[in-house]
Amino acid sequence: MSSLKNSSFGKRLRASHDASNENSPRRKRRRIDLKLNQDVPLSPSKKASSSSTTVLLTAATDITNTPVRRQKIRYSGESGDRFVPSRDTGSIRASYSLQGDVESPITVKTITSQRFPPDPVREQANDLYKSILRSELSACSPSRLPTTPSPSPRRVLTYNTPMTTPHDPNISPEHLNNPFDVSYQASPVQNETRSLISQPRPQIRKVDRAPYRCLDAPDLSDDFYTNLVDWSSSGILGVGLGGTVFLWRADNLSVSQLCSVASPKDEYSSVAWMKTENTVAVGTYDGHITIYDAVAQQPIRSYRNAHDGKRVGCLSWTSSIISSGSRDHSVQHHDIRDPSSCPFKTSIGHKQEVCGIKWSGDGGPDKALLASGGNDNKVCVWDLRGSKRAQILGVPTLPKPGFVPSPGNLMEKISGDMPLYKFHQHKAAVKGLAWDPHISGLLASGGGQRDRCIRFWNTTNGTMLNEIDTGSQVCNLLWSTNSHELVSTHGYSTTTVPNQICVWKYPTLTMVSSLVGHTQCVQYVALNPNGDTIVTGGGDQTLRFWSVFPGRTPPAKNEDSVLNHDKLIR
């Protein structure tokens, strides 16, 4: 036993017992702590033949020969398998054992698919594919086809061999003589599906996806509550840039300055052309309205502080009447033929700022209706005559003999001071308003970022006809005069492509095209006199011209008409 105690194994065994005993004096261990990736020389007690030899250490190292008792590792169900170490499921490098040192793990993120503008041709093909699947899987005719049931419904993709037993009593001779009978068809699809595939598809009008002209518009406001771009009937484009209004002529591509604000702190907030003349109205943030002659570039009328210093965000003309909507929640109506600066009527129906107003026609307030949209998510339809409102309320239009108007009298309220209709369906501010030039009394309105819908109203009976969920903020609307189509400009979006321009076919509400070019919200849109080109302005301070609508076609001549004098010439 003495030999075992004096052996090297016995010495190490006694040393381990002495180290584990708390009462026994511990041997002094020579330890050295080294920093990460630092070259250090070997211990001087163990000098080698070459004193300059170095080693690379990455942690604190024990340079003694004293054995250390290994700690027993306990494994649990949460720590994973004892032979397969657990890895961080949120780290790509740990999950796939990638090499390389990183300071922080790379977490796995869900990669969203890239959003593309909708393609009408692709959507049409998808609809056809869905109809074919519905026809085959249900073994009946789809909704687009006649609803007559199939003569012999079969299972999907089941091949039926031709009839080889002509003496079958269940088969009539008529079926044998018909070469188009279902029993002779080698195709696994039904007759209804084949007719659906072979029928001609409706032609979708192609629209140029890129603008044919782009103009820089510095200081063009990116404000949802302003209307700074409008096109006149003579082809002059009016644009408000900061404190200046410029005129751009399409015939010679020239630019001229129309006016500028009097105060350096003021800016223009709205521009609107008269329908038939070269007269333009401009409004400012300080509540001033000025009427200019665009040819002479001279002011005609000026309404100073018309809205008590509040912003005039929208303007609209009907005949010689200019209507203005402001942040003071009111709509004022001025007749420019009257030298007085006071409005002849004020319409108050909104509880917040009026974002947009549009007249339904140019025949004056006696022959047109006015639509207004506000930041209170309401759409109001106004009849300044009050005749329709009187009929709805059962009140005679003309007052009785001896009638004396009073501030609280019903007849005074229905004279145009209260709206004809008020629609509450929108869930955000309503700026985009457009009257259909093809159907009388049809109004389209678009909601802001929280609503994202275009709704269609019948102002004859005050009902909503239809709606479109566009998936993005609706900034403006515009009807085509050459075709029954509607243009909508958009801004912020979380589900679709933002800042796009959509063309919709009415009444099917199918998308004709989607145009993408602006990098920020498309706040403004205007139509040229020919009705085939639109101009859009956005927060990226550019004006882009698009060929969207078909050209105006002249009506065909009737050769048999008595008004055709050419047939009388011999």
C-alpha positions as CSV (number, residue, x, y, z in Angstrom):
1,M,0.0,0.0,0.0
2,S,3.0,2.3,0.6
3,S,3.9,2.1,-3.0
4,L,0.3,3.1,-4.0
5,K,0.4,6.1,-1.6
6,N,3.7,7.3,-3.0
7,S,2.7,6.8,-6.6
8,S,1.6,9.7,-8.7
9,F,-2.0,8.5,-8.7
10,G,-2.1,8.4,-4.9
11,K,-0.7,11.9,-4.6
12,R,-3.3,13.3,-7.0
13,L,-6.0,11.4,-5.0
14,R,-4.9,12.9,-1.7
15,A,-4.7,16.3,-3.2
16,S,-8.3,16.1,-4.5
17,H,-9.6,15.1,-1.0
18,D,-7.7,17.9,0.6
19,A,-9.1,20.4,-1.9
20,S,-12.7,19.3,-1.2
21,N,-12.2,19.5,2.7
22,E,-13.0,23.0,3.9
23,N,-10.9,22.6,7.1
24,S,-7.8,21.6,5.3
25,P,-5.5,24.3,4.0
26,R,-5.9,24.9,0.3
27,R,-2.9,24.7,-2.0
28,K,-2.1,27.9,-3.7
29,R,-3.1,27.7,-7.3
30,R,-1.3,29.7,-9.9
31,R,-4.1,31.0,-12.1
32,I,-3.8,33.6,-14.8
33,D,-6.7,35.5,-16.4
34,L,-6.3,36.5,-19.9
35,K,-8.5,38.7,-22.1
36,L,-10.2,37.6,-25.3
37,N,-7.8,37.0,-28.2
38,Q,-4.7,38.2,-26.4
39,D,-1.2,36.7,-26.9
40,V,0.5,35.9,-23.6
41,P,3.8,34.1,-22.8
42,L,4.0,30.9,-21.0
43,S,4.4,30.7,-17.2
44,P,8.0,31.5,-16.1
45,S,8.0,28.4,-13.9
46,K,7.8,26.3,-17.1
47,K,10.2,27.9,-19.4
48,A,10.8,26.2,-22.6
49,S,13.9,26.2,-24.6
50,S,12.6,29.1,-26.6
51,S,11.4,31.9,-24.2
52,S,9.6,33.8,-27.0
53,T,7.0,31.1,-27.7
54,T,3.4,32.4,-27.3
55,V,0.0,30.8,-27.1
56,L,-3.5,32.2,-27.9
57,L,-6.0,31.9,-25.1
58,T,-9.6,32.9,-25.0
59,A,-10.6,32.5,-21.3
60,A,-9.2,32.1,-17.8
61,T,-6.9,29.0,-17.7
62,D,-5.8,26.8,-14.8
63,I,-2.1,26.0,-15.3
64,T,-1.8,23.7,-12.4
65,N,-2.0,19.9,-12.4
66,T,-4.6,19.9,-9.6
67,P,-7.6,17.8,-10.7
68,V,-10.9,19.5,-10.5
69,R,-14.1,17.7,-9.5
70,R,-16.5,17.8,-12.5
71,Q,-19.9,19.1,-11.8
72,K,-22.8,16.7,-12.6
73,I,-25.1,18.1,-15.3
74,R,-28.7,17.5,-14.9
75,Y,-30.9,17.5,-18.0
76,S,-34.5,18.4,-18.0
77,G,-37.3,18.3,-20.6
78,E,-37.1,22.0,-21.1
79,S,-33.4,22.0,-21.9
80,G,-33.8,19.6,-24.8
81,D,-32.0,16.3,-25.6
82,R,-28.7,15.7,-23.7
83,F,-26.9,14.7,-27.0
84,V,-28.6,17.3,-29.2
85,P,-28.0,20.8,-27.7
86,S,-30.9,23.2,-27.8
87,R,-30.7,26.1,-30.2
88,D,-32.4,29.4,-30.3
89,T,-35.4,29.0,-32.6
90,G,-35.4,32.7,-33.4
91,S,-31.8,32.7,-34.7
92,I,-31.1,31.8,-38.3
93,R,-27.5,31.1,-37.7
94,A,-28.2,28.8,-34.7
95,S,-31.0,27.0,-36.5
96,Y,-28.9,26.3,-39.6
97,S,-25.4,26.1,-37.9
98,L,-24.0,28.9,-40.0
99,Q,-20.4,30.0,-39.3
100,G,-19.4,33.4,-38.2
101,D,-19.5,35.4,-35.0
102,V,-22.3,37.9,-34.7
103,E,-22.9,40.4,-31.9
104,S,-26.7,39.8,-31.8
105,P,-28.7,36.9,-33.2
106,I,-30.7,37.5,-36.4
107,T,-34.3,37.0,-35.6
108,V,-36.5,35.3,-38.2
109,K,-39.0,37.8,-39.7
110,T,-42.0,37.1,-41.8
111,I,-41.2,38.3,-45.3
112,T,-44.2,39.9,-46.9
113,S,-44.7,39.4,-50.6
114,Q,-44.0,42.4,-52.8
115,R,-47.1,44.3,-53.6
116,F,-47.9,44.9,-57.3
117,P,-50.6,47.1,-58.8
118,P,-53.6,45.0,-59.8
119,D,-53.7,43.9,-63.4
120,P,-57.2,43.8,-65.0
121,V,-56.1,41.2,-67.6
122,R,-54.8,38.9,-64.8
123,E,-57.9,39.4,-62.8
124,Q,-60.1,38.5,-65.8
125,A,-58.0,35.3,-66.3
126,N,-58.4,34.5,-62.6
127,D,-62.2,34.9,-62.8
128,L,-62.3,32.6,-65.8
129,Y,-60.2,30.0,-64.0
130,K,-62.5,30.1,-60.9
131,S,-65.5,29.7,-63.1
132,I,-64.0,26.6,-64.7
133,L,-63.1,25.1,-61.3
134,R,-66.6,25.8,-60.1
135,S,-68.1,24.1,-63.1
136,E,-66.0,21.0,-62.9
137,L,-66.1,20.5,-59.1
138,S,-69.8,21.1,-58.8
139,A,-70.7,19.2,-62.0
140,C,-73.1,22.0,-62.9
141,S,-73.1,25.1,-65.0
142,P,-71.5,28.2,-63.5
143,S,-73.4,31.4,-62.9
144,R,-72.3,33.0,-66.1
145,L,-73.8,30.1,-68.2
146,P,-77.4,29.1,-68.7
147,T,-78.6,27.2,-65.6
148,T,-79.7,24.1,-67.5
149,P,-78.2,21.0,-65.8
150,S,-75.8,18.8,-67.5
151,P,-77.5,15.8,-69.3
152,S,-75.2,13.3,-67.6
153,P,-73.1,14.6,-64.7
154,R,-69.8,12.8,-64.3
155,R,-67.1,12.6,-61.8
156,V,-64.1,15.0,-62.2
157,L,-61.4,13.7,-64.6
158,T,-63.1,10.4,-65.2
159,Y,-62.8,9.0,-68.8
160,N,-65.9,7.5,-70.3
161,T,-65.3,5.0,-73.1
162,P,-67.6,5.3,-76.1
163,M,-70.6,3.1,-76.3
164,T,-69.8,-0.3,-77.6
165,T,-73.1,-2.0,-76.9
166,P,-75.6,-0.6,-79.4
167,H,-78.3,-3.1,-78.2
168,D,-78.4,-1.4,-74.7
169,P,-82.0,-0.7,-74.0
170,N,-81.2,2.5,-72.0
171,I,-79.6,4.1,-75.0
172,S,-81.8,5.7,-77.6
173,P,-81.0,5.8,-81.3
174,E,-80.9,9.7,-81.1
175,H,-77.9,9.5,-78.9
176,L,-76.1,7.1,-81.3
177,N,-76.7,9.4,-84.2
178,N,-75.5,12.6,-82.4
179,P,-71.7,12.9,-82.9
180,F,-71.6,15.6,-80.2
181,D,-73.1,13.3,-77.5
182,V,-71.3,13.2,-74.2
183,S,-70.6,9.6,-74.6
184,Y,-68.5,10.2,-77.7
185,Q,-66.4,13.0,-76.1
186,A,-62.8,12.0,-75.2
187,S,-62.2,15.2,-73.2
188,P,-62.7,14.8,-69.4
189,V,-64.3,18.3,-69.1
190,Q,-68.0,19.0,-69.4
191,N,-69.7,20.7,-72.3
192,E,-70.4,23.8,-70.2
193,T,-66.8,24.1,-69.4
194,R,-65.7,23.8,-73.0
195,S,-68.2,26.4,-74.0
196,L,-67.0,28.7,-71.3
197,I,-63.4,28.3,-72.5
198,S,-64.3,28.9,-76.1
199,Q,-66.5,31.9,-75.7
200,P,-64.8,35.3,-76.6
201,R,-63.6,37.3,-73.7
202,P,-64.6,41.0,-73.3
203,Q,-61.8,43.3,-74.6
204,I,-60.2,45.3,-71.9
205,R,-59.1,48.8,-73.0
206,K,-55.3,49.2,-72.8
207,V,-54.1,52.3,-70.9
208,D,-50.6,53.6,-71.0
209,R,-48.9,52.8,-67.7
210,A,-46.4,55.6,-67.9
211,P,-47.1,59.4,-68.0
212,Y,-46.2,61.0,-71.3
213,R,-45.1,64.3,-69.6
214,C,-43.8,65.1,-66.1
215,L,-43.3,68.6,-64.7
216,D,-41.6,69.8,-61.6
217,A,-43.9,71.6,-59.2
218,P,-41.8,72.9,-56.3
219,D,-43.7,74.0,-53.1
220,L,-46.7,72.0,-54.2
221,S,-48.5,71.4,-50.9
222,D,-48.9,67.8,-49.7
223,D,-52.1,68.6,-47.8
224,F,-55.2,66.5,-47.9
225,Y,-57.4,69.6,-47.3
226,T,-56.3,71.7,-50.3
227,N,-57.2,71.7,-54.0
228,L,-54.4,73.4,-55.9
229,V,-54.7,72.0,-59.5
230,D,-57.4,72.7,-62.0
231,W,-57.7,72.7,-65.9
232,S,-59.8,75.3,-67.7
233,S,-62.0,74.8,-70.7
234,S,-59.5,76.7,-72.9
235,G,-56.6,74.4,-72.0
236,I,-54.9,76.5,-69.3
237,L,-53.7,74.6,-66.2
238,G,-53.7,76.6,-63.0
239,V,-51.4,75.4,-60.2
240,G,-50.9,77.0,-56.8
241,L,-47.3,76.7,-55.6
242,G,-46.8,78.1,-52.1
243,G,-47.6,81.8,-52.3
244,T,-47.8,82.0,-56.1
245,V,-50.3,80.8,-58.8
246,F,-48.9,79.8,-62.1
247,L,-50.6,79.2,-65.5
248,W,-49.3,76.5,-67.8
249,R,-50.6,76.5,-71.4
250,A,-50.8,73.2,-73.2
251,D,-50.8,74.6,-76.7
252,N,-47.3,76.3,-76.5
253,L,-46.1,74.8,-73.2
254,S,-45.5,78.3,-71.7
255,V,-45.6,79.2,-68.1
256,S,-46.7,82.5,-66.6
257,Q,-47.3,83.9,-63.2
258,L,-50.9,84.9,-62.4
259,C,-50.7,86.3,-58.9
260,S,-49.0,86.1,-55.5
261,V,-50.1,86.6,-51.9
262,A,-49.9,89.9,-50.2
263,S,-48.6,88.6,-46.9
264,P,-45.3,86.5,-46.9
265,K,-46.9,84.2,-44.2
266,D,-49.9,83.4,-46.4
267,E,-50.2,80.7,-49.0
268,Y,-52.8,79.6,-51.6
269,S,-55.0,76.6,-50.7
270,S,-57.5,76.3,-53.6
271,V,-57.7,77.0,-57.3
272,A,-60.9,76.6,-59.5
273,W,-61.8,77.7,-63.1
274,M,-65.1,78.9,-64.3
275,K,-66.7,76.3,-66.7
276,T,-67.0,78.4,-69.8
277,E,-64.7,81.5,-69.4
278,N,-61.1,82.2,-68.6
279,T,-62.0,83.3,-65.1
280,V,-60.3,81.6,-62.1
281,A,-60.9,81.9,-58.4
282,V,-58.1,81.4,-55.8
283,G,-58.4,81.0,-52.0
284,T,-55.8,81.4,-49.3
285,Y,-55.0,80.1,-45.8
286,D,-56.0,83.5,-44.4
287,G,-59.5,83.1,-45.7
288,H,-59.2,85.5,-48.7
289,I,-60.9,84.8,-52.1
290,T,-59.9,86.6,-55.3
291,I,-61.4,86.3,-58.8
292,Y,-59.0,86.9,-61.7
293,D,-59.3,87.3,-65.5
294,A,-56.7,84.9,-66.7
295,V,-56.2,86.7,-70.1
296,A,-55.7,90.1,-68.7
297,Q,-54.2,88.7,-65.5
298,Q,-56.2,91.3,-63.5
299,P,-58.4,90.8,-60.4
300,I,-62.2,91.1,-61.0
301,R,-63.6,90.6,-57.5
302,S,-61.9,90.3,-54.1
303,Y,-63.6,89.0,-50.9
304,R,-61.2,89.8,-48.1
305,N,-61.5,87.8,-44.9
306,A,-64.5,85.9,-46.3
307,H,-64.2,83.1,-43.8
308,D,-63.0,85.0,-40.7
309,G,-59.3,84.2,-41.3
310,K,-59.9,80.5,-41.8
311,R,-58.5,78.4,-44.6
312,V,-60.4,78.2,-47.9
313,G,-59.7,74.7,-48.9
314,C,-62.2,74.1,-51.8
315,L,-63.9,76.1,-54.5
316,S,-66.6,75.3,-57.1
317,W,-68.4,77.2,-59.9
318,T,-71.9,77.1,-61.3
319,S,-72.6,79.8,-63.9
320,S,-71.5,83.0,-62.2
321,I,-71.8,81.7,-58.6
322,I,-68.6,80.8,-56.7
323,S,-69.0,78.6,-53.7
324,S,-66.3,78.2,-51.1
325,G,-65.7,75.7,-48.3
326,S,-63.6,76.6,-45.3
327,R,-62.3,75.5,-41.9
328,D,-65.0,77.6,-40.3
329,H,-67.4,74.7,-41.1
330,S,-69.5,76.8,-43.6
331,V,-70.0,77.0,-47.3
332,Q,-70.5,80.6,-48.7
333,H,-72.0,81.5,-52.1
334,H,-71.0,84.7,-53.9
335,D,-72.3,86.1,-57.2
336,I,-69.5,87.8,-59.0
337,R,-72.0,90.0,-60.8
338,D,-72.9,91.6,-57.5
339,P,-70.4,94.2,-56.4
340,S,-71.2,93.5,-52.8
341,S,-68.6,91.5,-50.9
342,C,-71.3,89.7,-48.7
343,P,-72.4,86.2,-49.7
344,F,-76.0,85.9,-50.8
345,K,-76.3,82.6,-48.9
346,T,-74.3,80.6,-46.3
347,S,-74.8,76.9,-45.9
348,I,-73.9,75.4,-42.5
349,G,-74.3,71.6,-42.2
350,H,-70.9,70.3,-41.1
351,K,-69.4,70.3,-37.6
352,Q,-65.8,70.3,-38.9
353,E,-63.8,71.6,-41.8
354,V,-65.3,71.4,-45.3
355,C,-62.8,69.4,-47.4
356,G,-64.5,69.4,-50.8
357,I,-67.5,70.9,-52.7
358,K,-68.8,70.2,-56.2
359,W,-71.7,71.5,-58.2
360,S,-73.6,69.1,-60.4
361,G,-73.9,71.3,-63.4
362,D,-73.2,74.8,-64.8
363,G,-76.8,75.9,-65.0
364,G,-76.7,78.0,-61.8
365,P,-78.2,77.2,-58.3
366,D,-81.7,77.0,-59.8
367,K,-80.8,74.0,-62.0
368,A,-78.0,72.2,-60.0
369,L,-77.3,70.6,-56.7
370,L,-74.2,71.2,-54.5
371,A,-72.4,68.3,-52.7
372,S,-70.0,69.0,-49.8
373,G,-67.8,66.7,-47.8
374,G,-66.3,67.4,-44.4
375,N,-63.8,66.3,-41.9
376,D,-66.7,65.1,-39.8
377,N,-67.1,62.1,-42.2
378,K,-70.4,63.5,-43.6
379,V,-71.6,64.1,-47.1
380,C,-74.2,66.9,-47.6
381,V,-76.3,67.6,-50.7
382,W,-77.7,71.1,-50.9
383,D,-80.6,72.5,-52.9
384,L,-80.4,76.3,-52.6
385,R,-84.0,76.7,-53.9
386,G,-85.3,74.5,-51.1
387,S,-88.1,73.2,-53.4
388,K,-87.2,69.5,-53.0
389,R,-86.7,69.8,-49.3
390,A,-90.2,71.4,-49.0
391,Q,-91.8,68.5,-50.9
392,I,-90.1,66.0,-48.7
393,L,-91.2,67.7,-45.5
394,G,-94.7,68.3,-46.9
395,V,-94.4,72.1,-46.7
396,P,-95.7,74.2,-49.7
397,T,-93.0,75.9,-51.7
398,L,-94.6,79.3,-51.8
399,P,-95.5,81.0,-48.5
400,K,-99.2,81.6,-47.7
401,P,-100.6,85.1,-47.8
402,G,-99.6,87.1,-44.8
403,F,-96.5,84.9,-44.1
404,V,-93.9,86.7,-42.1
405,P,-90.5,84.9,-42.0
406,S,-88.9,84.5,-38.6
407,P,-85.5,83.1,-37.5
408,G,-87.0,79.8,-36.3
409,N,-89.5,79.4,-39.0
410,L,-89.4,76.1,-41.1
411,M,-89.8,77.9,-44.4
412,E,-86.7,79.9,-43.8
413,K,-84.7,76.7,-42.9
414,I,-85.7,74.9,-46.0
415,S,-84.7,77.7,-48.3
416,G,-81.2,76.2,-48.6
417,D,-79.7,76.8,-45.2
418,M,-80.2,73.1,-44.3
419,P,-79.0,70.2,-46.4
420,L,-81.3,68.3,-48.7
421,Y,-79.6,65.0,-47.6
422,K,-76.9,64.1,-45.2
423,F,-75.0,60.8,-45.6
424,H,-73.2,59.2,-42.6
425,Q,-71.8,56.0,-44.0
426,H,-68.2,57.2,-44.4
427,K,-65.7,56.6,-41.6
428,A,-63.1,59.3,-42.5
429,A,-62.9,62.7,-44.0
430,V,-64.6,63.1,-47.4
431,K,-62.6,65.2,-49.9
432,G,-63.2,63.4,-53.2
433,L,-66.6,64.3,-54.8
434,A,-67.7,63.9,-58.4
435,W,-71.1,64.2,-60.2
436,D,-71.7,61.7,-63.0
437,P,-72.1,63.6,-66.3
438,H,-73.9,60.7,-67.9
439,I,-76.5,59.9,-65.2
440,S,-78.4,62.7,-63.6
441,G,-78.3,62.8,-59.8
442,L,-75.5,60.2,-59.4
443,L,-72.8,61.3,-56.9
444,A,-69.5,59.6,-56.1
445,S,-67.7,60.2,-52.8
446,G,-64.4,58.9,-51.4
447,G,-63.3,58.6,-47.8
448,G,-59.9,59.1,-46.2
449,Q,-57.4,56.7,-44.7
450,R,-59.7,55.1,-42.2
451,D,-62.5,54.6,-44.7
452,R,-60.9,53.8,-48.0
453,C,-64.2,53.4,-49.8
454,I,-65.8,55.0,-52.8
455,R,-69.6,55.2,-52.5
456,F,-72.2,56.0,-55.1
457,W,-75.4,57.9,-54.1
458,N,-78.7,58.5,-55.8
459,T,-79.5,62.1,-54.8
460,T,-83.1,61.8,-56.2
461,N,-84.2,59.6,-53.4
462,G,-81.2,59.8,-51.0
463,T,-80.1,56.2,-51.2
464,M,-76.7,54.5,-51.5
465,L,-76.3,52.5,-54.7
466,N,-73.0,50.8,-54.3
467,E,-69.5,51.0,-52.8
468,I,-65.9,50.0,-53.6
469,D,-63.4,49.1,-50.9
470,T,-60.2,50.4,-52.6
471,G,-57.9,49.5,-49.7
472,S,-56.2,52.9,-49.6
473,Q,-56.9,56.5,-48.8
474,V,-59.1,58.1,-51.5
475,C,-57.8,61.6,-52.2
476,N,-59.8,62.7,-55.2
477,L,-62.3,61.6,-57.8
478,L,-63.0,62.5,-61.4
479,W,-65.6,61.3,-64.0
480,S,-64.8,60.9,-67.7
481,T,-66.8,62.9,-70.1
482,N,-66.0,60.5,-73.1
483,S,-66.7,57.2,-71.4
484,H,-68.6,56.0,-68.3
485,E,-65.5,55.6,-66.2
486,L,-64.2,57.0,-62.9
487,V,-60.7,57.9,-61.9
488,S,-59.7,57.8,-58.2
489,T,-56.4,59.0,-56.8
490,H,-55.0,57.4,-53.6
491,G,-52.5,57.9,-50.8
492,Y,-51.6,55.9,-47.7
493,S,-52.3,52.2,-47.8
494,T,-51.5,49.1,-45.8
495,T,-53.1,46.4,-48.0
496,T,-52.6,47.6,-51.6
497,V,-50.1,49.6,-53.6
498,P,-50.0,53.2,-52.2
499,N,-50.1,56.4,-54.2
500,Q,-51.8,54.8,-57.2
501,I,-54.3,56.0,-59.8
502,C,-57.2,53.7,-60.5
503,V,-59.6,53.7,-63.4
504,W,-63.0,52.1,-62.7
505,K,-65.7,51.0,-65.1
506,Y,-69.3,51.9,-64.1
507,P,-71.7,50.3,-63.3
508,T,-69.8,47.0,-63.2
509,L,-67.2,48.7,-60.9
510,T,-64.4,46.6,-62.5
511,M,-60.9,48.1,-62.6
512,V,-59.8,49.1,-66.1
513,S,-56.2,50.1,-65.1
514,S,-54.0,51.0,-62.2
515,L,-51.2,53.6,-62.7
516,V,-48.2,54.0,-60.5
517,G,-45.7,56.8,-60.7
518,H,-46.0,59.1,-57.8
519,T,-43.9,58.4,-54.7
520,Q,-46.2,60.2,-52.3
521,C,-50.0,60.8,-51.9
522,V,-51.7,61.8,-55.2
523,Q,-53.7,64.8,-53.8
524,Y,-54.8,66.5,-57.0
525,V,-56.4,65.5,-60.4
526,A,-57.8,67.5,-63.3
527,L,-59.3,66.7,-66.7
528,N,-58.3,68.4,-70.0
529,P,-60.9,70.0,-72.3
530,N,-60.8,67.1,-74.8
531,G,-61.6,64.6,-72.0
532,D,-58.8,62.1,-72.8
533,T,-56.0,63.3,-70.6
534,I,-55.7,63.8,-66.8
535,V,-53.0,65.6,-64.8
536,T,-52.2,64.5,-61.3
537,G,-50.2,66.2,-58.6
538,G,-48.8,64.7,-55.5
539,G,-46.6,65.3,-52.4
540,D,-43.5,64.4,-54.4
541,Q,-44.0,67.9,-56.0
542,T,-44.5,66.7,-59.6
543,L,-47.3,67.0,-62.1
544,R,-47.8,63.9,-64.3
545,F,-49.9,63.8,-67.5
546,W,-51.6,60.5,-68.3
547,S,-53.5,59.4,-71.4
548,V,-56.3,57.5,-69.7
549,F,-59.6,57.9,-71.5
550,P,-60.5,57.4,-75.1
551,G,-60.8,60.3,-77.4
552,R,-64.0,62.1,-78.2
553,T,-65.6,60.5,-81.3
554,P,-67.9,62.6,-83.4
555,P,-71.5,61.3,-83.8
556,A,-72.2,59.3,-87.0
557,K,-74.2,61.1,-89.7
558,N,-77.6,59.8,-90.7
559,E,-77.7,59.7,-94.4
560,D,-81.5,59.5,-94.5
561,S,-82.0,62.5,-92.3
562,V,-83.8,65.5,-93.8
563,L,-81.1,67.7,-92.3
564,N,-78.4,66.1,-94.4
565,H,-78.1,68.6,-97.3
566,D,-75.3,66.7,-99.0
567,K,-77.7,64.2,-100.5
568,L,-79.5,67.1,-102.3
569,I,-76.3,68.0,-104.2
570,R,-76.2,66.4,-107.6
